[in-house]
Amino acid sequence: MSKKMTVACLGLGGMGGGLAHRLCELGWAPVVWNRSAHRAVDFAPVASRIAATPADAADGAEVALISLADEKAVEAVLFGPDGLAEALKPGAVVIDASTVTPAFSRDVTRRLAEIGVGRVEANVIANPAQARGGDARVFAAGEPETVARVREVLVALGRQLVELGAIGTASTMKLVLNSLLGAQLVSLAEAVSYGEKAGLDRDLLLRTIADSAFSSPVMSYRCGVMREERYDRPTFRAELMGKDLRFAVGDAAGHGLELPVIATAERRYQALVDSGRGGLDAAAILLQQLTDGGARNDGQA
Ligand SMILES: NC(=O)c1ccc[n+]([C@@H]2O[C@H](COP(=O)([O-])OP(=O)(O)OC[C@H]3O[C@@H](n4cnc5c(N)ncnc54)[C@H](OP(=O)(O)O)[C@@H]3O)[C@@H](O)[C@H]2O)c1
């Protein structure tokens, strides 16, 4: 049997932790690194080692799998002091599962190419538990030769690998899908608050919506989070939902397109972040709706 590629996993939050666990369960024994050290501790029995810095994690790695909150985090981990770019060897490949804009993605890929390091977008459609269980769908994009070089890792990350094309296409697909999710959750919160204000029971409303043909697996899941008020155990933080909508609106604007519904939804998530609740699950948009009554936080008050 051929030897597995040596992999470093950086960013062990909900999604990054799920993907790293998945690789561990398949016998990969990656090197792991996380900015806050406590999140790496769980991996001590299964990782080959816990690295002190991204550059340390890069030592000997053929592949660096990163799953980081946002563009600032990706910039810091790749190009900051003790960053990956300082230490990855030419020929190594960064698999980036972070949701960023297509423009940022292309720029980062170009800068890594200047030092001989490849980069593949690997946008994940799953929640962290699904990722951990190998149930993620992975949309990959990049130079065909680079994607081929790391295909064994991409395949291991989930149940389905879809290869889209040039860098930027997987980011775009992810932003398209999360635009739907973000807008659905805002409309769910508004519909529930309306029904409740008009005299219906909230639990009955959420159960009825979840069971209806107007629901979807992800709506149904969020109805459960809302019913049980499990906002403080986020599978996808409200702040990240808002980020993705902002990225979609900005990218669409670059194509001369307005997305008024998505833009309004983005402002609702921003209001949630501004109220100090961005770390809660995205379903907490219902709290925002119930507390401000959907007050005119759309910039037109
Ligand atoms: N959760 C999902 O369902 C899901 C699905 C698909 C894609 N995604 C995307 O995957 C990425 C990770 O999401 P997540 O849910 O795992 O988020 P998360 O649980 O909030 O984890 C974020 C990770 O980024 C790290 N980080 C943040 N800022 C950093 C910085 N300046 N320098 C270094 N590390 C930094 C965090 O480190 P600390 O632990 O030190 O804070 C943590 O490891 C995001 O781009 C998200 O949009 C998420």
The ligand as an SDF file (V2000), in Angstrom:
LIG
                    3D

 48 52  0  0  0  0  0  0  0  0999 V2000
  -19.1980   25.4810   10.8290 N   0  0  0  0  0  0  0  0  0  0  0  0
  -19.6650   25.1740    9.6460 C   0  0  0  0  0  0  0  0  0  0  0  0
  -20.7540   24.5800    9.5200 O   0  0  0  0  0  0  0  0  0  0  0  0
  -18.8840   25.5210    8.3930 C   0  0  0  0  0  0  0  0  0  0  0  0
  -19.2360   24.8570    7.2050 C   0  0  0  0  0  0  0  0  0  0  0  0
  -18.4910   25.1160    6.0560 C   0  0  0  0  0  0  0  0  0  0  0  0
  -17.4720   26.0640    6.0760 C   0  0  0  0  0  0  0  0  0  0  0  0
  -17.1970   26.7240    7.2330 N   0  0  0  0  0  0  0  0  0  0  0  0
  -16.0940   27.7150    7.1870 C   0  0  0  0  0  0  0  0  0  0  0  0
  -14.9640   27.0900    7.7770 O   0  0  0  0  0  0  0  0  0  0  0  0
  -14.1790   28.0840    8.4590 C   0  0  0  0  0  0  0  0  0  0  0  0
  -14.0520   27.7090    9.9240 C   0  0  0  0  0  0  0  0  0  0  0  0
  -15.3710   27.7090   10.4820 O   0  0  0  0  0  0  0  0  0  0  0  0
  -15.6590   27.0980   11.9330 P   0  0  0  0  0  0  0  0  0  0  0  0
  -17.1100   26.8850   12.0100 O   0  0  0  0  0  0  0  0  0  0  0  0
  -14.7040   25.9990   12.2310 O   0  0  0  0  0  0  0  0  0  0  0  0
  -15.2890   28.3880   12.8400 O   0  0  0  0  0  0  0  0  0  0  0  0
  -14.8190   28.4190   14.3570 P   0  0  0  0  0  0  0  0  0  0  0  0
  -15.3240   27.2300   15.0940 O   0  0  0  0  0  0  0  0  0  0  0  0
  -15.1310   29.7690   14.8350 O   0  0  0  0  0  0  0  0  0  0  0  0
  -13.2120   28.2570   14.2520 O   0  0  0  0  0  0  0  0  0  0  0  0
  -12.4470   29.2810   13.6610 C   0  0  0  0  0  0  0  0  0  0  0  0
  -10.9940   28.8640   13.6150 C   0  0  0  0  0  0  0  0  0  0  0  0
  -10.2210   29.9600   13.0760 O   0  0  0  0  0  0  0  0  0  0  0  0
   -9.1740   30.2790   14.0140 C   0  0  0  0  0  0  0  0  0  0  0  0
   -8.8280   31.6860   13.9350 N   0  0  0  0  0  0  0  0  0  0  0  0
   -9.6690   32.7520   13.9480 C   0  0  0  0  0  0  0  0  0  0  0  0
   -8.9550   33.8940   13.8290 N   0  0  0  0  0  0  0  0  0  0  0  0
   -7.6390   33.5340   13.7510 C   0  0  0  0  0  0  0  0  0  0  0  0
   -6.4390   34.2630   13.5900 C   0  0  0  0  0  0  0  0  0  0  0  0
   -6.4250   35.6060   13.4920 N   0  0  0  0  0  0  0  0  0  0  0  0
   -5.2830   33.5560   13.5430 N   0  0  0  0  0  0  0  0  0  0  0  0
   -5.2970   32.2160   13.6240 C   0  0  0  0  0  0  0  0  0  0  0  0
   -6.3990   31.4550   13.7630 N   0  0  0  0  0  0  0  0  0  0  0  0
   -7.5700   32.1260   13.8140 C   0  0  0  0  0  0  0  0  0  0  0  0
   -9.7680   29.8910   15.3600 C   0  0  0  0  0  0  0  0  0  0  0  0
   -8.7560   29.7830   16.3070 O   0  0  0  0  0  0  0  0  0  0  0  0
   -9.1150   29.9600   17.8790 P   0  0  0  0  0  0  0  0  0  0  0  0
   -9.5820   28.6090   18.3410 O   0  0  0  0  0  0  0  0  0  0  0  0
   -7.8280   30.3770   18.4870 O   0  0  0  0  0  0  0  0  0  0  0  0
  -10.1880   31.0140   17.9700 O   0  0  0  0  0  0  0  0  0  0  0  0
  -10.4120   28.5610   15.0020 C   0  0  0  0  0  0  0  0  0  0  0  0
   -9.4630   27.5410   14.8850 O   0  0  0  0  0  0  0  0  0  0  0  0
  -14.9040   29.4290    8.2390 C   0  0  0  0  0  0  0  0  0  0  0  0
  -14.3310   30.1030    7.1440 O   0  0  0  0  0  0  0  0  0  0  0  0
  -16.3310   28.9980    7.9490 C   0  0  0  0  0  0  0  0  0  0  0  0
  -17.0180   29.9860    7.2020 O   0  0  0  0  0  0  0  0  0  0  0  0
  -17.8530   26.4540    8.4050 C   0  0  0  0  0  0  0  0  0  0  0  0
  1  2  1  0
  2  3  2  0
  2  4  1  0
  4  5  1  0
  4 48  2  0
  5  6  2  0
  6  7  1  0
  7  8  2  0
  8  9  1  0
  8 48  1  0
  9 10  1  0
  9 46  1  0
 10 11  1  0
 11 12  1  0
 11 44  1  0
 12 13  1  0
 13 14  1  0
 14 15  2  0
 14 16  1  0
 14 17  1  0
 17 18  1  0
 18 19  2  0
 18 20  1  0
 18 21  1  0
 21 22  1  0
 22 23  1  0
 23 24  1  0
 23 42  1  0
 24 25  1  0
 25 26  1  0
 25 36  1  0
 26 27  1  0
 26 35  1  0
 27 28  2  0
 28 29  1  0
 29 30  1  0
 29 35  2  0
 30 31  1  0
 30 32  2  0
 32 33  1  0
 33 34  2  0
 34 35  1  0
 36 37  1  0
 36 42  1  0
 37 38  1  0
 38 39  2  0
 38 40  1  0
 38 41  1  0
 42 43  1  0
 44 45  1  0
 44 46  1  0
 46 47  1  0
M  CHG  2   8   1  16  -1
M  END
$$$$
